[in-house]
Amino acid sequence: MLTRTALLKAGYSRATIAAMTPVAERQNRHSGDWYPLYRVQTETRDDSGEKT
């Protein structure tokens, strides 16, 4: 799960992020503010190194 900032740094556009549905929220321990977390599909590899 990634924050909006992490998604932007990973190359996602603002429009793409806006279209995503948050799957959880996390609280900032300093400010007490809540912010959304987004799930992104990651590429996995099997034991042979092939993408799945």
ZADO-1210 file (C-alpha; in nm, 4 decimals, padded with zeros to 6 digits):
<atoms>
<atom x="00.0000" y="00.0000" z="00.0000" code="MET" pos="1"/>
<atom x="00.1299" y="00.3406" z="-00.0929" code="LEU" pos="2"/>
<atom x="00.0561" y="00.7010" z="-00.0081" code="THR" pos="3"/>
<atom x="-00.0359" y="00.9597" z="-00.2708" code="ARG" pos="4"/>
<atom x="00.3157" y="01.1046" z="-00.2502" code="THR" pos="5"/>
<atom x="00.4743" y="00.7625" z="-00.3034" code="ALA" pos="6"/>
<atom x="00.2514" y="00.7045" z="-00.6068" code="LEU" pos="7"/>
<atom x="00.3519" y="01.0415" z="-00.7550" code="LEU" pos="8"/>
<atom x="00.7204" y="00.9585" z="-00.7021" code="LYS" pos="9"/>
<atom x="00.6607" y="00.6202" z="-00.8704" code="ALA" pos="10"/>
<atom x="00.5355" y="00.7974" z="-01.1817" code="GLY" pos="11"/>
<atom x="00.1573" y="00.7821" z="-01.1422" code="TYR" pos="12"/>
<atom x="-00.0290" y="01.0888" z="-01.2689" code="SER" pos="13"/>
<atom x="-00.2560" y="01.2959" z="-01.0461" code="ARG" pos="14"/>
<atom x="-00.5529" y="01.1940" z="-01.2637" code="ALA" pos="15"/>
<atom x="-00.4707" y="00.8241" z="-01.2233" code="THR" pos="16"/>
<atom x="-00.4427" y="00.8603" z="-00.8461" code="ILE" pos="17"/>
<atom x="-00.7703" y="01.0558" z="-00.8323" code="ALA" pos="18"/>
<atom x="-00.9434" y="00.7660" z="-01.0105" code="ALA" pos="19"/>
<atom x="-00.8081" y="00.5093" z="-00.7618" code="MET" pos="20"/>
<atom x="-01.0102" y="00.3992" z="-00.4596" code="THR" pos="21"/>
<atom x="-00.8285" y="00.4217" z="-00.1243" code="PRO" pos="22"/>
<atom x="-00.8177" y="00.0867" z="00.0567" code="VAL" pos="23"/>
<atom x="-00.7154" y="00.2112" z="00.4016" code="ALA" pos="24"/>
<atom x="-00.6217" y="00.5189" z="00.5999" code="GLU" pos="25"/>
<atom x="-00.3207" y="00.5921" z="00.8145" code="ARG" pos="26"/>
<atom x="-00.2810" y="00.8526" z="01.0848" code="GLN" pos="27"/>
<atom x="00.0156" y="01.0880" z="01.0898" code="ASN" pos="28"/>
<atom x="00.1588" y="01.0480" z="01.4386" code="ARG" pos="29"/>
<atom x="00.2763" y="01.4092" z="01.4578" code="HIS" pos="30"/>
<atom x="-00.0195" y="01.6060" z="01.3222" code="SER" pos="31"/>
<atom x="-00.2953" y="01.3538" z="01.3905" code="GLY" pos="32"/>
<atom x="-00.4224" y="01.3950" z="01.0328" code="ASP" pos="33"/>
<atom x="-00.5545" y="01.0929" z="00.8438" code="TRP" pos="34"/>
<atom x="-00.4454" y="01.0226" z="00.4867" code="TYR" pos="35"/>
<atom x="-00.5490" y="00.7568" z="00.2345" code="PRO" pos="36"/>
<atom x="-00.3444" y="00.4555" z="00.1285" code="LEU" pos="37"/>
<atom x="-00.3767" y="00.2966" z="-00.2146" code="TYR" pos="38"/>
<atom x="-00.3086" y="-00.0616" z="-00.3208" code="ARG" pos="39"/>
<atom x="-00.1194" y="-00.1147" z="-00.6441" code="VAL" pos="40"/>
<atom x="-00.0622" y="-00.4428" z="-00.8246" code="GLN" pos="41"/>
<atom x="00.3046" y="-00.5325" z="-00.8269" code="THR" pos="42"/>
<atom x="00.4768" y="-00.7567" z="-01.0713" code="GLU" pos="43"/>
<atom x="00.5710" y="-01.0952" z="-00.9294" code="THR" pos="44"/>
<atom x="00.8133" y="-01.3563" z="-01.0581" code="ARG" pos="45"/>
<atom x="00.8026" y="-01.7306" z="-01.0154" code="ASP" pos="46"/>
<atom x="01.1082" y="-01.9386" z="-00.9223" code="ASP" pos="47"/>
<atom x="01.2277" y="-01.9481" z="-01.2852" code="SER" pos="48"/>
<atom x="01.2388" y="-01.5678" z="-01.3033" code="GLY" pos="49"/>
<atom x="00.9399" y="-01.5460" z="-01.5379" code="GLU" pos="50"/>
<atom x="00.6878" y="-01.2682" z="-01.4811" code="LYS" pos="51"/>
<atom x="00.3469" y="-01.3832" z="-01.3641" code="THR" pos="52"/>
</atoms>
